[in-house]
Amino acid sequence: MSRCPGVLDWHIADDGGLARVRLPGGIVTVAQLRAFVAAAGLGSGIVELTSRASLQARGLPIGEQARFAQLLEQGGLLPSRRHDRVRNLLQSPLAGRHPRALAATDELVRRFDRALCADPALAELPHRLVVCVDDGSGLGLRSDADLALVPRHSERGEAGDRQADAFELLVGGFRSGLVAAATEAERLLLDALRVFLTIADGARNVGELAGGPAALVAALGGELGERLLPALVAPAGERPLGRFAQRDGRAAVFALAPLGRTDAGALAALCDALEAAGVGELRVTPWRSLGVVDLAEADVERALAAFEAAGFVTDPESGWVGLSACAGLGACGRARADVRVAAAARAGARTAGDLPEHWAACERRCGEPDLAGVVSVAVLDSAVVVDTPAGRREFGTVAAAAAALGGGSSGAGPGGPGPRETGNGGPGDSGARESGASPGGEPARGGALAPDLDYIRDGREIYRRSFALIRAEARLDRFSGALERCVVRMIHACGMVDLADDVEASPHFAEAAVAALEGGAPIFCDTQMVASGITRRRLPADNDVVCTLSDPRSAHLARELGTTRTAASVELWKDRLDGALVVVGNAPTALFHLLARLEQGWPRPAAVIGVPVGFIGAAESKRALAARHHLCEYLVVHGRRGGSAIAAAAVNALASPEE
């Protein structure tokens, strides 16, 4: 297992396996992205876009490694198993389409990758080596590049119709005097990598070589010149977002993944939408966004809408721009706080002119961008520190740090670094009360994160977009009317669009359940969690919601019947069961007991929602319910999935057509 993972060699994080798919030049076809989506779906479905223009899948079960690799290999994303983790090549996502560009680089990148994978020796390259190819725009370069190919006439400024006929090799950012024709420039880069291996002696990058960049340049027969790279790297403010005008009159569209994350379902819907628009290829950028190029002007709005529907950001003025965070609590064992929640709350407070801002849950500061003037928030063992260009401030909680940043991070705040602010809790206690003074003498703003979360005040819009995404991603063609609405809300409750595939309902379930609710029938729930999840204001007839689990008689009956308390509590439903709605979201034993009593002649409910969750008896109890359509109308989610939230969501959907 590795901290620099690949398709075959995973890093095992707190949330499961983490696998990285390298995309030389950030190029990925829609078909390849579909293959990745299928592979990511073997786990949690969480997908990350990295600063190396790669895709990462999180939460993967260790037992699925072979299947994961097979899916990607079949999709063309693993052309050489030996070279899995060394296919590291960055380029501008516009690849020659920028108005300032001097050279088209897509074919150069493809030739490089084919030659790399064909050379067994190059499989031994260090996995973290940074190699770049630039088109003259500077968007394909990083300041820490070990090796870079730049167009020979790559001075900044408007390029007009000029085209470079050659590329120069930069080593450690320095000119080497080594030049190759544009048609074969990849050979120069490959030769440099081969020579690096011969002199590396354990070095993981050019800077670690004995003799540094000069040693590699000399070994290649070149001559070390000026350090050119910093002047060529495009500033962060030039990174395209939204619509971008290409030099050929066509357009590109780029969209940011908030905090570098999306999910397999959103990507699947994006693939559908882009494919319908005739788009066959995407670009993954080094700044955690996706893009499409070569669009006719008439197709731009359609592409923007597709990205926005999938949860991506296309507005250059958005507070998400320049905002980043590490994997955080639940994904990394080092994490001391849920900094992703804090960072997400900051998106609503930030403005386009603010400095880049990174939130890290420990002192390692993983994922922090290599940019000037970054506002860096880190949760240390003894404090939460905020480093700005003006200095450092310390706080007792994450909430205090977020509050101190206030409406943005365009400056260091009045008076520069101030005194430490402390609270009653530890560094990760976002709800602790704060005390102390800010540098400007004002009382420190404290409390929970709620003041920073007011960006979610438009609840109707959040619901609207959520349901729209579900309907775009889930296979709902089997359902209609109230049943379709029911399945959508169940998916909304659990976040898994494939839940629809496991839903089965009797032909008249929805009709019977709605009629029972409108007729004032009681709702019997196996647990209080299910009962609590039912929204009373949605109920059409002020229906009685009943859970008898805490009734003292249930414990006595459980001992008497030799069963669980949840199963025994069903005994107390008999007198009002006729025509009622029954909802089982947790306990398979309750569902088994109900079915046994119905077969013995008990009054029959109008409908049963049977979605108990678990490993023992859950799947079996739901199969038993579905096999007894003659006893009652039913709704089940086959398999182990289910639970209180799904059960309550089904009732809420049936109770009212309002979304």
Secondary structure, DSSP 4 states (H G I P E B T S, - for coil): --SS--SSS-EEETTEEEEEE--GGGEEEHHHHHHHHHHHTTTT-EEEE-TTS-EEEEEE-GGGHHHHHHHHHHTTS-S-STTGGG---EE-TTTT-STT-----HHHHHHHHHHHHH-GGGGGS-TT--EEE--SSSTT--TT-SEEEEETT--SS--TT---SEEEEEETTEEEEEEEEGGGHHHHHHHHHHHHHHH-TT-SSGGGSTTHHHHHHHHTT-----B-HHHHSPPGGGS--EEEE-TTS-EEEEEEPGGGEEEHHHHHHHHHHHHHTT--EEEE-TTSEEEEEEE-GGGHHHHHHHHHHTT-B--TT-TTTTEEE-S-TTT-TT--S-HHHHHHHHHTT--TTSPPEEEESSTT-TT----TT-EEEEE-SS-EEEEETTEEEEESSHHHHHHHHTT--SS--TTSS-----BSS-TT-TTPPB-SB-TTSSBPP-S-SGGGGGGG--HHHHHHHHHHHHHHHS--TT--HHHHHHHHHHHHHHT-GGGGGGEEE-TTHHHHHHHHHHTT--EEESSHHHHHHS-GGG-TT-PPEE--TTSHHHHHHHHHHTS-HHHHHGGGGGGG-TT-EEEESS-HHHHHHHHHHHHTTPPPPSEEEE---SSSSHHHHHHHHHTTTTT-EEEEE-SS---HHHHHHHHHHHH-S--
